[in-house]
Amino acid sequence: MTEQEWMASSDPDAMLSALVTPDFCDSLPSRLYPLEQRIRLFAAACCRRIWGLLSHPGSRAAVEHAENMAEESPRNHWPDQHWRLAEEVIDACTDLASRRAASAALTAVQVRMIRPREMMFAFHEFSPEANPPIQPEEVFGYAAKTANHCRCAVGLAASPDRGHETLLAEQAVQASLLRCIFGNPFKASPRIDTAWLRWNDGTVARLARSIYDERLFGDMGVLHDALLDAGCDEQGMLNHCKGPVHVRGCWVLDLLLNRE
């Protein structure tokens, strides 16, 4: 996939396939499991898009837990009783749309393929040497499955004559979610000028923190204006702030909050 194709794509599966390569994994910031953390946030963002279809508290709890795992540590996996609850929610669904939605929520916390429970509890401190990072092809399969469940749920919940059209529209939004979280992987991330963060008694930093913590993504336009006033001339950041889709893991917010 070329840079132009990435920026214009409406196919999240193709984008994930282009992203999840060994070279790209190695290029991400050097912290434990960075790709897994970003992919978890993508999966959770897809599920947040179908929040209204997640009618059972157990399904919503699964999504929230997926986000918490991404924010904290891969060691924070769900207790067995919660897995059983989530599976019972799926079994209790009476229509295909809600069943797909519940399946998406459960899939959003299923990244255990190479970290068995018995291995996880054997280590007090995790390191790539003791417990290798998740492999590229496994991340792709997990993320693709979650996204597919979500867009199918949306399509099934639509009217019969609009189902396929609605599914494709949701698929395009999922592509935008990937661009929000991963930015443009063909270019290096811009450098943050600390003068932007100090401007007007830290207005930019405060805005970024409130948007992130309180999910005030509708205020990204306000952040755009504050960055301009602070002297920011990074067009990629400014253009993204004006974009239509923003979620937890947004690459601009991560840069401003030093979460990279």
URRA-V620228 format. One record per backbone hydrogen bond with DSSP energy under -1.0 kcal/mol. NH is the residue of the N-H (numbers start at 0). CO is the residue of the C=O. Records with the same first field share a line. If there is no record, write none. Layout:
BEGIN
NH->CO + CO
END
This chain:
BEGIN
5->1
6->2
7->3
8->4
14->10
15->11
16->12
17->13
18->14
19->15
20->18
24->20
25->21
26->22
30->28
36->32
37->33
38->34
39->35
40->36
41->37
42->38
43->39
44->40
45->41
46->42
47->43
48->44
49->46
50->47
52->49
53->50
54->52
59->55
60->56
61->57
62->58
63->59
64->60
65->61
66->62
67->63
68->64
69->65
70->66
71->67
75->72
76->74
81->78
82->78
83->79
84->80
85->81
86->82
87->83
88->84
89->85
90->86
91->87
92->89
98->94
99->95
100->96
101->97
102->98
103->99
104->100
105->101
106->102
107->103
108->105
109->106
110->108
114->111
119->115
120->116
121->118
122->119
130->126
138->134
139->135
140->136
141->137
142->138
143->139
144->140
145->141
146->142
147->143
148->144
149->145
150->146
151->147
152->148
153->149
154->150
155->151
156->152
161->158
165->161
166->162
167->163
168->164
169->165
170->166
171->167
172->168
173->169
174->170
175->171
176->172
177->173
178->174
179->175
180->176
181->177
182->178
186->183
195->192
197->193
198->194
202->198
205->201
206->202
207->203
208->204
209->205
210->206
211->207
212->208
213->209
215->210
216->214
218->215
219->216
222->218
223->219
224->220
225->221
226->222
227->223
228->224
229->225
230->227
231->226
234->232
237->233
238->234
239->235
240->236
241->237
242->239
249->246
250->179
253->249
254->250
255->251
256->252
257->254
258->253
END
